[in-house]
């Protein structure tokens, strides 16, 4: 946590998802609409509360199908 002008905040983190599969597109879209919990893919649901690690990125890149947004 950092303190700037009396406001506590944490520095944002970024994880680059390497491949361009459907899982990456779903992650990006659910980020825009804050709808991770609506995904049928557990790994997508889990990235709402934690930054993806290597195994999570591999799972995201391995997603072959995704239903339309709910």
ZADO-1210 file (C-alpha; in nm, 4 decimals, padded with zeros to 6 digits):
<atoms>
<atom x="00.0000" y="00.0000" z="00.0000" code="UNK" pos="1"/>
<atom x="00.1141" y="00.3474" z="-00.0804" code="UNK" pos="2"/>
<atom x="-00.0016" y="00.6746" z="00.0668" code="UNK" pos="3"/>
<atom x="-00.0536" y="00.9631" z="-00.1748" code="UNK" pos="4"/>
<atom x="-00.2041" y="01.2841" z="-00.0392" code="UNK" pos="5"/>
<atom x="-00.3462" y="01.0884" z="00.2540" code="UNK" pos="6"/>
<atom x="-00.5141" y="00.8248" z="00.0356" code="UNK" pos="7"/>
<atom x="-00.4086" y="00.4599" z="00.0720" code="UNK" pos="8"/>
<atom x="-00.3957" y="00.2634" z="-00.2515" code="UNK" pos="9"/>
<atom x="-00.2231" y="-00.0397" z="-00.3967" code="UNK" pos="10"/>
<atom x="-00.0346" y="-00.0339" z="-00.7223" code="UNK" pos="11"/>
<atom x="-00.2255" y="-00.2125" z="-00.9996" code="UNK" pos="12"/>
<atom x="-00.0889" y="-00.5439" z="-01.1273" code="UNK" pos="13"/>
<atom x="-00.0906" y="-00.6646" z="-01.4852" code="UNK" pos="14"/>
<atom x="-00.0647" y="-01.0188" z="-01.6190" code="UNK" pos="15"/>
<atom x="-00.0115" y="-01.0661" z="-01.9911" code="UNK" pos="16"/>
<atom x="-00.2048" y="-01.3631" z="-02.1266" code="UNK" pos="17"/>
<atom x="00.0224" y="-01.5001" z="-02.3970" code="UNK" pos="18"/>
<atom x="-00.2050" y="-01.6778" z="-02.6434" code="UNK" pos="19"/>
<atom x="-00.5037" y="-01.5399" z="-02.8248" code="UNK" pos="20"/>
<atom x="-00.7523" y="-01.8204" z="-02.7660" code="UNK" pos="21"/>
<atom x="-01.1169" y="-01.7793" z="-02.6721" code="UNK" pos="22"/>
<atom x="-01.0260" y="-01.7867" z="-02.3012" code="UNK" pos="23"/>
<atom x="-00.8236" y="-01.4682" z="-02.3386" code="UNK" pos="24"/>
<atom x="-01.1117" y="-01.2970" z="-02.5179" code="UNK" pos="25"/>
<atom x="-01.3579" y="-01.4096" z="-02.2502" code="UNK" pos="26"/>
<atom x="-01.1269" y="-01.2833" z="-01.9745" code="UNK" pos="27"/>
<atom x="-01.1032" y="-00.9434" z="-02.1426" code="UNK" pos="28"/>
<atom x="-01.4766" y="-00.9160" z="-02.2013" code="UNK" pos="29"/>
<atom x="-01.5652" y="-01.0200" z="-01.8462" code="UNK" pos="30"/>
<atom x="-01.3167" y="-00.7632" z="-01.7158" code="UNK" pos="31"/>
<atom x="-01.5050" y="-00.4897" z="-01.9062" code="UNK" pos="32"/>
<atom x="-01.8440" y="-00.6000" z="-01.7759" code="UNK" pos="33"/>
<atom x="-01.7336" y="-00.7277" z="-01.4320" code="UNK" pos="34"/>
<atom x="-01.9130" y="-01.0558" z="-01.4932" code="UNK" pos="35"/>
<atom x="-01.6562" y="-01.3202" z="-01.3946" code="UNK" pos="36"/>
<atom x="-01.9063" y="-01.5128" z="-01.1814" code="UNK" pos="37"/>
<atom x="-02.1270" y="-01.5717" z="-01.4868" code="UNK" pos="38"/>
<atom x="-01.8612" y="-01.7743" z="-01.6675" code="UNK" pos="39"/>
<atom x="-01.9015" y="-02.1495" z="-01.7100" code="UNK" pos="40"/>
<atom x="-01.5207" y="-02.1797" z="-01.6831" code="UNK" pos="41"/>
<atom x="-01.3929" y="-02.2067" z="-01.3254" code="UNK" pos="42"/>
<atom x="-01.0578" y="-02.0494" z="-01.4061" code="UNK" pos="43"/>
<atom x="-01.2364" y="-01.7376" z="-01.5382" code="UNK" pos="44"/>
<atom x="-01.4464" y="-01.7208" z="-01.2204" code="UNK" pos="45"/>
<atom x="-01.1299" y="-01.7384" z="-01.0090" code="UNK" pos="46"/>
<atom x="-00.9446" y="-01.4492" z="-01.1734" code="UNK" pos="47"/>
<atom x="-01.1929" y="-01.2060" z="-01.0201" code="UNK" pos="48"/>
<atom x="-01.0206" y="-01.2506" z="-00.6822" code="UNK" pos="49"/>
<atom x="-00.6618" y="-01.3404" z="-00.7707" code="UNK" pos="50"/>
<atom x="-00.4083" y="-01.2589" z="-01.0376" code="UNK" pos="51"/>
<atom x="-00.3561" y="-01.5516" z="-01.2763" code="UNK" pos="52"/>
<atom x="-00.0469" y="-01.7601" z="-01.2108" code="UNK" pos="53"/>
<atom x="00.1271" y="-01.9769" z="-01.4718" code="UNK" pos="54"/>
<atom x="-00.1112" y="-02.2720" z="-01.4381" code="UNK" pos="55"/>
<atom x="-00.4166" y="-02.0433" z="-01.4527" code="UNK" pos="56"/>
<atom x="-00.2816" y="-01.8813" z="-01.7722" code="UNK" pos="57"/>
<atom x="-00.2349" y="-02.2256" z="-01.9229" code="UNK" pos="58"/>
<atom x="-00.5954" y="-02.3169" z="-01.8325" code="UNK" pos="59"/>
<atom x="-00.7252" y="-01.9903" z="-01.9806" code="UNK" pos="60"/>
<atom x="-00.5295" y="-02.0500" z="-02.3011" code="UNK" pos="61"/>
<atom x="-00.6647" y="-02.4065" z="-02.3211" code="UNK" pos="62"/>
<atom x="-01.0325" y="-02.3016" z="-02.3221" code="UNK" pos="63"/>
<atom x="-01.1777" y="-02.4157" z="-02.6538" code="UNK" pos="64"/>
<atom x="-01.5405" y="-02.3152" z="-02.6135" code="UNK" pos="65"/>
<atom x="-01.7326" y="-02.0518" z="-02.4256" code="UNK" pos="66"/>
<atom x="-02.1051" y="-01.9868" z="-02.4152" code="UNK" pos="67"/>
<atom x="-02.2339" y="-01.6415" z="-02.4926" code="UNK" pos="68"/>
<atom x="-02.2495" y="-01.3909" z="-02.2102" code="UNK" pos="69"/>
<atom x="-02.5226" y="-01.4334" z="-01.9540" code="UNK" pos="70"/>
</atoms>
